[in-house]
Amino acid sequence: MTVIIKLFAAYQEAYNLPELELDFPSRTTVGEVLDYVLAQQPQLEKWRDVTRFGVNLEFVEADTILNDGDEIVFIPPVSGG
């Protein structure tokens, strides 16, 4: 299945891209996609425990099973004013 990962803040800076389109086996979870993303950019590991997840514009937990065509967002803490 193919999913689109929208990247924000530290994730976008690490990849230097606004999004990724990746293929995963069926029944892959959001957490497994995060594992893959962090394995590719280990400097992002420090954000693992504070990153929230969204799938198709709804907040979800890491154990959410993905479907083909889902759009995932990884939302690390951001600062600013």
C-alpha positions in Angstrom: 0.0 0.0 0.0 1.1 3.6 -0.6 0.8 6.3 2.0 1.7 10.0 1.9 3.5 11.4 4.9 3.2 15.1 5.4 6.3 16.5 7.2 6.4 19.5 9.5 9.0 21.3 11.6 12.0 19.1 12.5 10.8 16.3 10.2 10.6 18.6 7.2 14.0 20.1 8.0 15.6 16.6 8.3 14.2 15.4 5.0 14.3 18.8 3.3 10.9 17.8 1.7 7.3 18.7 2.5 6.1 15.2 2.1 7.1 11.6 1.4 5.2 9.0 -0.6 6.2 5.5 0.6 5.1 1.9 0.2 4.4 -0.4 3.1 2.9 -3.8 3.5 -0.9 -4.0 4.3 -1.8 -3.7 8.0 1.2 -1.4 8.7 0.6 0.9 11.7 1.4 4.6 12.1 4.0 3.6 14.7 5.7 1.3 12.2 5.8 4.2 9.7 7.4 6.4 12.3 10.0 3.7 13.0 10.9 3.7 9.3 11.1 7.5 9.2 13.3 7.7 12.3 15.6 4.9 11.0 16.2 6.9 7.8 16.9 10.1 9.8 18.2 9.1 13.3 18.6 12.7 14.4 14.8 12.8 14.7 14.8 10.0 17.4 14.7 12.7 20.1 11.2 13.7 18.9 9.7 10.2 19.1 8.0 10.5 22.5 6.5 13.9 21.8 5.3 13.5 18.3 1.5 13.3 17.7 0.0 11.6 14.7 -2.8 12.4 12.3 -4.3 10.2 9.6 -6.7 11.8 7.1 -7.1 14.9 9.2 -7.9 13.1 12.5 -5.6 12.6 15.5 -4.8 8.9 16.0 -2.6 6.7 18.2 0.5 4.9 17.1 -1.3 1.5 16.8 -3.7 2.8 14.2 -3.6 0.5 11.1 -3.2 2.3 7.8 -5.0 1.8 4.5 -3.8 2.4 1.0 -3.8 6.1 0.1 -3.9 7.4 3.7 -2.3 10.7 4.4 -0.2 10.7 7.6 1.1 13.7 9.5 3.8 13.7 12.2 3.4 16.7 14.4 6.3 17.4 16.7 6.1 20.3 19.2 6.6 23.7 17.6 7.4 27.0 19.2 6.9 30.5 18.0 4.6 33.4 18.6 
